[in-house]
Each structure stands twice: as C-alpha cells, then as structure tokens.
Amino acid sequence: MRPFPLSAYLIVAIFGFIIATTVTGALIAILSRRIIRSVAGLALCSLGLAGLYYFLNSPFLALMEILIYVGAVCVTIIFGVMLSETDEPEPQDKLGRERWWAAVAALVSVAIFWGLAHTSLYGAWPVTGAPETDGSVQTIGVSLLTTYSLPFELISLVLMVAILGALTLARGGRDKS
C-alpha cells in the first residue's frame, strides 16, 4: 500500500480547517446570547461555507456567499440592531422547553446529515468533465443565466428576506430619551 503524498495531507488539513471554521461559526451564532456575537458567528460560518463552495470547485458561489451573506446580510442585521432598541428584554426562564426543542432540532439535523451522507456515498453520481472557461464577463454572464440561475435567484430571495427583517427591526427606531 502506497502512502499518501504530502499534498493529500495538506488538502485534508485545509478541508478540516474549513469545516472547523463553519462549525465554530455556527455554534457561536446559535449559542451566543448577544445578537452582535451571533451575527459575527453567522459571518464566520458563511466564510467557512464559502470555503466549502470553493473547495467543491464552485468559485462563483463562493464569491456570492461572501458578497451576499457576509457583505450584505450580516451588515444589514448589524444596522438593524444599531437602529433598534438599546435594551435587551430579560430572558424568560423556559429552560425545559428550550431543551426539548434543541433535542428535536438535533434529531432532525442528524437525520438530514445521515441522509445526505448516505446519498453522497452510495448515490450514482454522473462523472462529467469541468467546463472550460476563460473567466471573462461574457462567460460569467452566460453561466449566471444558465447554469447558476437557480442558486443566484435563491440567494437574492434570502437577501430580500434579510433586508425586510432588518427593516422590521429598525422600524421602531431608537428611544429619544
């Protein structure tokens, strides 16, 4: 049995770092009690997700992830927080109910992960060659309107929902006291 070359270990280490960045950002986003820290975790998670897109040979989606989620959604949420109320409401003590929902969410997450892992390992995936692109504006435009039209539209819908959420938060404005 031949040992792996050093480059294979480097690729595995980079992939592990990207996964660790994504998971760490997601944990910060969901476990933090301050919304600004949660937004920072969301930005870190989105950067890790962009790294995964790039690792999967989709640099366009990686760039859109950075531009839209980190550059627009996180900044919009931060502006919404800046324009909303200064005091946070007192947390209500519903620990038992939160733990139940956390258990349900963990169970659903494990089921989705198992389904995706099973599909990725045992599914019949067609092998196609990578398309030849020159990186010109015309090639990107054609790809955007053909190959990547659905992801681009879904990203724009998520951006619209984030902007509407930030506007809803900022609607009341700050207290003038």
Backbone bond lengths (Angstrom), bond angles and torsions (degrees), N, CA, C in turn:
res aa  C-N    CA-C-N  psi(-1)  N-CA   C-N-CA  omega(-1)  CA-C   N-CA-C  phi
1 M - - - 1.453 - - 1.532 108.35 -
2 R 1.340 115.32 127.93 1.460 121.01 -179.57 1.516 110.81 -81.00
3 P 1.319 116.79 138.05 1.475 118.46 175.59 1.517 110.45 -73.40
4 F 1.332 114.71 156.34 1.461 120.07 177.94 1.514 109.64 -68.90
5 P 1.333 116.86 144.28 1.462 118.23 173.84 1.530 110.37 -70.55
6 L 1.304 115.96 163.21 1.454 121.63 -177.64 1.522 111.56 -60.91
7 S 1.324 117.67 -33.06 1.465 120.38 -179.95 1.529 111.59 -64.90
8 A 1.324 117.65 -32.37 1.468 120.08 178.22 1.524 110.48 -66.45
9 Y 1.325 117.31 -40.21 1.465 120.51 176.78 1.520 111.35 -65.53
10 L 1.325 116.32 -36.83 1.462 120.32 177.86 1.526 110.80 -65.53
11 I 1.320 117.36 -41.24 1.465 121.06 178.69 1.528 110.29 -64.70
12 V 1.324 117.39 -41.83 1.461 120.74 177.96 1.528 110.45 -64.62
13 A 1.332 117.70 -38.28 1.466 120.97 178.72 1.525 110.76 -66.57
14 I 1.323 117.48 -41.41 1.473 120.46 177.92 1.522 110.24 -64.90
15 F 1.331 116.91 -43.18 1.460 120.18 177.86 1.524 111.14 -61.80
16 G 1.334 117.03 -42.41 1.458 120.69 177.34 1.523 112.21 -62.23
17 F 1.333 117.30 -39.33 1.459 120.85 177.66 1.528 110.73 -64.58
18 I 1.330 116.86 -40.85 1.470 120.49 179.26 1.531 109.99 -64.86
19 I 1.318 116.95 -43.58 1.464 120.62 178.40 1.532 110.08 -63.26
20 A 1.332 117.21 -43.65 1.465 120.58 179.53 1.526 111.34 -62.92
21 T 1.330 117.06 -38.47 1.466 121.01 177.30 1.523 110.89 -63.66
22 T 1.317 116.68 -44.43 1.465 120.92 -179.39 1.529 111.07 -64.09
23 V 1.315 116.76 -47.28 1.467 120.61 -177.77 1.530 110.64 -67.96
24 T 1.332 117.62 -40.84 1.465 120.57 178.58 1.520 111.02 -62.38
25 G 1.326 116.67 -44.86 1.465 120.10 178.00 1.512 111.83 -62.24
26 A 1.328 116.95 -40.63 1.466 120.03 179.12 1.526 111.06 -65.50
27 L 1.322 116.95 -40.48 1.465 119.83 178.46 1.525 111.79 -66.42
28 I 1.330 116.99 -40.27 1.460 119.69 176.26 1.523 110.01 -62.25
29 A 1.335 115.97 -41.47 1.471 119.90 -177.87 1.518 112.48 -64.44
30 I 1.320 117.97 -38.00 1.467 118.84 -175.01 1.514 113.62 -93.42
31 L 1.335 118.79 -21.45 1.460 120.22 -176.06 1.524 113.81 -98.30
32 S 1.315 117.82 -13.64 1.457 120.34 -177.72 1.526 110.47 -77.16
33 R 1.322 116.09 143.60 1.460 121.07 178.51 1.520 111.52 -92.23
34 R 1.304 119.06 -13.96 1.465 123.10 177.67 1.517 109.04 -99.58
35 I 1.325 116.18 135.20 1.459 119.91 -173.97 1.527 111.93 -69.72
36 I 1.321 118.09 -32.22 1.460 119.89 178.92 1.523 110.40 -65.80
37 R 1.333 117.28 -40.58 1.469 120.11 176.15 1.521 111.00 -66.46
38 S 1.309 116.81 -35.43 1.459 119.91 176.82 1.526 111.13 -65.20
39 V 1.311 117.19 -39.61 1.468 120.55 177.83 1.527 110.21 -66.58
40 A 1.343 116.65 -38.89 1.467 119.14 176.27 1.530 110.63 -62.95
41 G 1.337 116.91 -39.45 1.458 120.42 175.41 1.518 111.98 -64.20
42 L 1.341 116.65 -38.97 1.461 120.46 176.64 1.523 110.95 -63.07
43 A 1.325 116.89 -40.82 1.465 120.52 178.21 1.525 110.50 -64.42
44 L 1.332 117.23 -42.52 1.459 120.88 178.83 1.528 110.92 -64.82
45 C 1.318 116.87 -41.63 1.465 121.40 177.47 1.527 110.92 -63.38
46 S 1.326 116.67 -40.28 1.466 120.68 179.11 1.527 111.24 -67.07
47 L 1.329 117.14 -36.32 1.464 119.52 175.69 1.529 110.79 -65.17
48 G 1.328 117.05 -40.73 1.458 119.83 176.06 1.514 112.29 -64.44
49 L 1.323 116.43 -38.73 1.460 120.63 177.48 1.525 111.12 -65.92
50 A 1.321 116.67 -37.46 1.462 120.23 175.07 1.522 110.51 -62.84
51 G 1.334 116.02 -38.24 1.465 118.85 175.63 1.514 112.09 -63.28
52 L 1.335 116.84 -37.57 1.472 119.73 176.26 1.520 111.53 -65.29
53 Y 1.333 116.81 -41.19 1.467 119.47 176.38 1.524 110.79 -60.40
54 Y 1.329 115.82 -43.27 1.461 119.12 179.40 1.523 110.54 -65.74
55 F 1.320 116.15 -38.10 1.466 120.94 178.69 1.521 110.45 -64.65
56 L 1.337 117.40 -30.68 1.463 122.27 178.92 1.523 112.60 -86.95
57 N 1.338 116.05 16.60 1.465 123.30 176.27 1.529 112.05 64.04
58 S 1.313 115.82 42.38 1.453 121.53 175.80 1.531 109.15 -132.02
59 P 1.334 116.53 72.41 1.468 119.05 -175.98 1.520 113.45 -65.50
60 F 1.325 117.66 -27.52 1.461 119.96 179.07 1.524 110.65 -65.00
61 L 1.339 117.08 -47.40 1.464 119.80 178.29 1.526 111.33 -66.04
62 A 1.333 116.98 -32.69 1.463 119.76 176.52 1.523 110.46 -63.67
63 L 1.313 116.88 -44.05 1.463 120.71 178.84 1.527 111.24 -66.27
64 M 1.318 117.13 -40.62 1.468 120.08 178.37 1.531 110.76 -65.45
65 E 1.327 117.29 -35.83 1.463 120.88 177.15 1.528 110.41 -61.72
66 I 1.313 116.26 -43.81 1.470 119.77 179.95 1.517 110.73 -69.25
67 L 1.328 116.86 -46.21 1.464 119.98 -176.98 1.521 112.46 -65.56
68 I 1.318 116.68 -44.89 1.461 119.50 -172.10 1.521 111.53 -84.87
69 Y 1.335 117.99 -52.52 1.458 118.91 -174.91 1.523 112.44 -75.86
70 V 1.326 116.69 -50.17 1.463 118.36 -178.21 1.522 110.11 -76.18
71 G 1.332 116.61 -45.91 1.453 120.02 -173.85 1.509 114.84 -78.37
72 A 1.324 118.44 -28.74 1.461 119.78 -175.60 1.528 112.32 -112.95
73 V 1.313 117.25 -53.73 1.462 119.98 -174.55 1.528 111.02 -65.69
74 C 1.319 117.55 -50.19 1.473 119.87 -178.52 1.527 111.42 -64.11
75 V 1.320 116.92 -40.94 1.467 119.73 178.50 1.524 110.45 -66.21
76 T 1.326 118.33 -39.13 1.463 121.40 177.83 1.525 111.01 -64.04
77 I 1.325 117.40 -41.24 1.463 120.14 178.16 1.525 110.13 -64.35
78 I 1.316 117.20 -41.04 1.464 120.25 179.02 1.525 110.49 -63.18
79 F 1.331 117.79 -42.66 1.466 119.99 176.06 1.521 110.99 -63.35
80 G 1.316 117.52 -39.04 1.462 120.28 177.03 1.514 111.77 -62.28
81 V 1.332 116.89 -39.68 1.459 120.30 177.65 1.526 110.40 -67.37
82 M 1.320 116.56 -40.08 1.462 119.86 180.00 1.521 111.75 -63.74
83 L 1.315 117.73 -31.82 1.455 121.27 -177.75 1.524 113.41 -91.89
84 S 1.314 118.08 -6.23 1.463 119.98 -177.29 1.528 110.48 -94.11
85 E 1.301 115.42 -169.49 1.461 122.28 -176.46 1.525 111.01 -58.82
86 T 1.334 115.68 148.09 1.462 120.08 -178.44 1.515 112.67 -82.69
87 D 1.314 117.90 -33.93 1.459 121.06 -177.66 1.520 110.19 -94.12
88 E 1.329 114.67 137.44 1.456 119.61 174.41 1.513 108.69 -87.09
89 P 1.324 118.14 143.71 1.469 119.16 177.95 1.524 110.16 -67.98
90 E 1.312 114.48 154.51 1.458 120.16 178.09 1.527 109.24 -66.22
91 P 1.327 117.01 134.29 1.470 118.26 179.47 1.523 110.69 -68.41
92 Q 1.312 114.67 136.92 1.457 119.83 178.37 1.517 108.48 -85.70
93 D 1.313 116.12 144.05 1.456 120.77 -175.77 1.526 109.74 -87.44
94 K 1.331 115.63 87.95 1.465 121.78 177.04 1.525 108.04 -125.89
95 L 1.313 116.65 52.31 1.447 121.91 -172.76 1.527 112.34 -64.58
96 G 1.325 117.96 -39.35 1.459 120.34 -179.55 1.515 112.02 -64.42
97 R 1.322 115.83 -41.69 1.462 120.15 179.67 1.527 111.18 -68.30
98 E 1.345 116.85 -38.20 1.463 120.31 178.25 1.522 111.21 -65.62
99 R 1.323 116.95 -38.49 1.463 119.91 178.66 1.522 111.21 -66.17
100 W 1.319 117.23 -37.77 1.461 120.01 178.11 1.523 110.61 -63.09
101 W 1.344 116.97 -46.60 1.460 120.31 178.63 1.526 111.39 -65.86
102 A 1.329 117.73 -34.38 1.462 120.84 176.56 1.527 110.44 -64.60
103 A 1.325 116.73 -39.47 1.466 120.32 177.80 1.522 111.13 -65.84
104 V 1.328 116.62 -41.56 1.472 120.11 177.48 1.528 110.36 -63.51
105 A 1.333 116.51 -44.24 1.472 120.39 179.30 1.520 111.00 -63.33
106 A 1.336 117.04 -39.87 1.468 119.96 178.47 1.524 110.80 -65.61
107 L 1.319 117.37 -40.22 1.462 120.73 178.96 1.531 111.11 -64.15
108 V 1.331 116.65 -44.10 1.465 120.38 178.04 1.532 110.33 -64.17
109 S 1.333 117.40 -40.33 1.458 120.92 179.30 1.522 111.54 -63.51
110 V 1.328 116.66 -42.77 1.460 120.43 178.59 1.527 110.34 -64.42
111 A 1.321 117.28 -40.51 1.470 120.12 178.93 1.525 111.17 -64.17
112 I 1.327 117.18 -43.25 1.460 120.17 178.65 1.522 110.49 -65.20
113 F 1.348 116.59 -43.27 1.460 120.10 178.60 1.524 111.21 -61.05
114 W 1.328 116.66 -44.12 1.457 119.70 -179.83 1.530 110.33 -63.25
115 G 1.335 117.10 -43.22 1.459 120.07 179.67 1.526 112.26 -62.81
116 L 1.324 116.55 -43.65 1.462 119.46 178.64 1.527 111.87 -67.17
117 A 1.335 116.80 -40.18 1.464 119.87 178.66 1.526 110.85 -64.87
118 H 1.329 116.56 -43.02 1.469 120.20 179.15 1.522 110.93 -63.71
119 T 1.332 116.42 -42.36 1.463 120.04 178.88 1.520 111.27 -65.72
120 S 1.317 117.09 -40.82 1.465 118.90 -178.11 1.518 112.38 -71.21
121 L 1.344 117.71 -31.66 1.461 119.79 -178.94 1.521 113.08 -83.84
122 Y 1.321 117.81 -37.17 1.455 120.21 -172.51 1.532 114.08 -113.52
123 G 1.319 117.62 1.31 1.457 120.38 179.31 1.523 111.31 -77.43
124 A 1.302 115.86 153.95 1.461 121.33 177.57 1.526 108.27 -88.62
125 W 1.318 115.63 95.89 1.455 121.21 -177.32 1.528 109.27 -94.52
126 P 1.338 116.98 128.06 1.465 118.28 177.77 1.530 109.98 -72.17
127 V 1.313 115.28 141.80 1.458 120.75 179.20 1.519 107.98 -99.58
128 T 1.307 115.67 118.56 1.464 120.74 178.27 1.512 108.44 -125.26
129 G 1.295 114.79 154.36 1.457 120.02 177.70 1.519 110.39 -78.65
130 A 1.305 115.56 153.35 1.460 120.54 178.21 1.527 109.24 -70.40
131 P 1.325 118.01 136.15 1.453 119.51 179.85 1.526 110.58 -69.28
132 E 1.299 115.05 145.46 1.461 121.09 178.08 1.521 108.57 -80.60
133 T 1.322 116.93 120.37 1.454 121.16 177.79 1.511 108.82 -129.02
134 D 1.324 114.15 151.33 1.458 118.83 178.25 1.522 111.93 -104.45
135 G 1.338 118.20 -4.08 1.453 121.49 177.34 1.514 114.23 78.91
136 S 1.316 117.54 14.62 1.457 119.44 -179.65 1.532 110.26 -78.91
137 V 1.316 115.43 165.80 1.461 120.79 179.94 1.525 110.09 -62.90
138 Q 1.315 117.07 -38.14 1.463 120.45 179.90 1.533 110.66 -63.44
139 T 1.329 117.59 -44.10 1.461 121.15 179.69 1.524 110.84 -64.36
140 I 1.332 116.72 -41.81 1.461 119.95 178.16 1.524 110.50 -64.92
141 G 1.335 117.93 -40.81 1.462 121.45 178.47 1.519 112.18 -62.76
142 V 1.334 116.79 -43.82 1.465 120.30 178.39 1.528 110.23 -65.09
143 S 1.327 117.35 -41.60 1.472 120.41 178.19 1.521 111.05 -64.57
144 L 1.326 116.47 -38.20 1.457 120.75 -179.20 1.521 111.48 -65.68
145 L 1.316 117.43 -35.65 1.462 120.86 -178.45 1.525 113.35 -89.94
146 T 1.326 117.93 -8.19 1.467 120.01 179.24 1.523 111.08 -119.35
147 T 1.305 117.66 -74.29 1.466 122.04 -172.91 1.524 112.61 -68.98
148 Y 1.351 116.67 -44.28 1.462 120.89 -173.30 1.521 113.05 -104.14
149 S 1.321 118.44 23.96 1.464 119.00 -176.18 1.535 111.87 -68.26
150 L 1.322 118.43 -42.77 1.464 120.26 -179.54 1.532 112.31 -66.46
151 P 1.353 119.73 -48.21 1.468 117.49 177.47 1.528 112.96 -60.82
152 F 1.322 116.90 -36.52 1.462 119.70 179.93 1.521 110.98 -65.26
153 E 1.319 117.76 -42.03 1.460 120.87 179.01 1.521 111.45 -68.27
154 L 1.336 117.85 -38.18 1.456 120.12 177.57 1.524 111.51 -65.73
155 I 1.328 116.79 -38.91 1.462 120.42 177.02 1.523 110.15 -63.96
156 S 1.326 117.10 -39.71 1.470 118.99 179.81 1.530 111.19 -68.31
157 L 1.332 118.35 -33.96 1.467 120.41 176.08 1.527 111.58 -66.26
158 V 1.330 116.71 -41.19 1.461 119.87 177.94 1.528 110.08 -64.15
159 L 1.321 117.14 -39.74 1.462 120.64 177.59 1.527 110.99 -62.89
160 M 1.331 117.41 -41.13 1.461 120.35 178.83 1.529 111.29 -64.00
161 V 1.330 117.27 -41.61 1.467 120.51 178.43 1.526 110.09 -64.42
162 A 1.327 117.95 -39.58 1.472 120.56 179.17 1.522 110.90 -65.46
163 I 1.317 117.19 -40.17 1.465 120.04 179.04 1.528 110.07 -66.17
164 L 1.330 117.63 -42.36 1.462 119.93 177.74 1.525 111.35 -63.92
165 G 1.321 117.21 -38.09 1.461 119.97 176.56 1.522 111.87 -64.45
166 A 1.332 116.73 -41.49 1.467 119.62 178.47 1.528 110.97 -66.46
167 L 1.326 116.96 -37.34 1.466 119.64 177.51 1.527 111.02 -66.86
168 T 1.319 116.79 -36.39 1.464 120.05 177.34 1.528 110.52 -65.22
169 L 1.333 116.51 -40.86 1.460 119.92 177.46 1.525 111.62 -65.43
170 A 1.318 116.32 -39.16 1.459 120.22 -175.15 1.526 113.14 -85.22
171 R 1.295 118.53 -5.41 1.465 122.52 -174.74 1.526 112.32 -58.58
172 G 1.317 116.56 -42.20 1.456 120.35 -179.15 1.519 113.25 -72.56
173 G 1.300 118.03 -27.79 1.455 121.38 -178.26 1.517 111.97 72.87
174 R 1.292 116.21 179.98 1.467 121.85 178.96 1.527 110.03 -83.54
175 D 1.315 114.68 154.03 1.477 119.59 174.19 1.519 109.09 -68.67
176 K 1.289 117.00 141.95 1.461 121.78 -178.76 1.521 111.94 -90.77
177 S 1.323 118.13 13.59 1.467 120.56 -176.53 1.503 112.82 -81.30
